């Protein structure tokens, strides 16, 4: 049982580390400070502001079920903001 929990703990740590690195690189590419990615609520606020020019859109992400569609919309806007097709994201 202990080995099983160690595997999940290690896997969770690796996934968290990859996520932090990805957010950090995204913020650097958007000409923001990378450590903004480490602040829990502020990183989502900055991401929404980066993509939609309004940080208040973060509140839409708090509504259940609507947030799934909204996140897809944000990712499409993100890919367009970096010069890709809207459907790459």
C-alpha positions in Angstrom: 0.0 0.0 0.0 2.9 2.4 0.8 4.4 1.8 -2.6 1.1 2.6 -4.3 0.9 6.0 -2.5 4.5 6.8 -3.3 3.9 6.2 -7.0 0.9 8.6 -6.9 2.9 11.2 -4.9 5.8 11.1 -7.3 3.5 11.2 -10.3 1.6 14.2 -8.9 4.9 16.0 -8.2 6.1 15.5 -11.7 2.8 16.7 -13.2 2.9 19.7 -11.0 6.4 20.5 -11.9 5.7 20.3 -15.7 2.6 22.5 -15.2 4.7 25.2 -13.3 7.3 25.1 -16.0 4.7 25.5 -18.8 2.9 28.4 -17.0 6.3 30.1 -16.4 7.2 29.8 -20.1 3.8 31.1 -21.2 4.1 34.2 -19.0 7.6 34.8 -20.2 6.5 34.6 -23.8 3.7 37.1 -23.1 6.4 39.5 -21.7 5.2 39.1 -18.1 7.3 38.0 -15.1 7.5 34.3 -14.8 7.0 34.1 -11.1 3.4 35.4 -11.6 2.7 31.8 -12.6 3.4 30.7 -9.0 0.7 32.9 -7.4 -2.5 30.8 -7.3 -5.3 33.3 -8.1 -3.2 35.9 -9.8 -2.0 33.6 -12.5 -5.5 32.9 -13.7 -6.3 36.6 -13.5 -3.2 37.4 -15.5 -3.9 34.7 -18.0 -7.5 36.0 -18.6 -6.2 39.5 -18.9 -3.5 38.4 -21.3 -6.0 36.7 -23.6 -9.1 38.8 -23.3 -7.7 42.2 -22.1 -10.0 42.0 -19.1 -9.2 40.3 -15.8 -12.8 40.2 -14.8 -13.5 37.4 -17.3 -11.9 35.1 -14.6 -15.2 35.2 -12.8 -16.8 33.3 -15.7 -14.3 30.4 -15.0 -15.9 30.0 -11.6 -19.3 29.0 -12.9 -19.7 25.2 -13.1 -20.1 23.7 -16.6 -19.8 27.1 -18.3 -16.2 27.1 -17.3 -15.4 24.2 -19.6 -16.6 26.0 -22.6 -15.0 29.2 -21.4 -11.6 27.5 -21.0 -11.8 26.2 -24.5 -12.6 29.7 -25.7 -9.6 31.1 -23.8 -7.2 28.5 -25.3 -8.5 29.4 -28.8 -7.8 33.1 -28.1 -4.4 32.2 -26.7 -3.3 30.4 -29.8 -4.6 33.3 -31.9 -2.8 35.8 -29.7 0.5 34.0 -30.4 -0.1 34.0 -34.2 -1.4 30.5 -34.6 -4.8 29.3 -36.0 -7.6 29.5 -33.5 -8.0 25.8 -33.7 -4.4 24.9 -32.8 -5.1 25.5 -29.1 
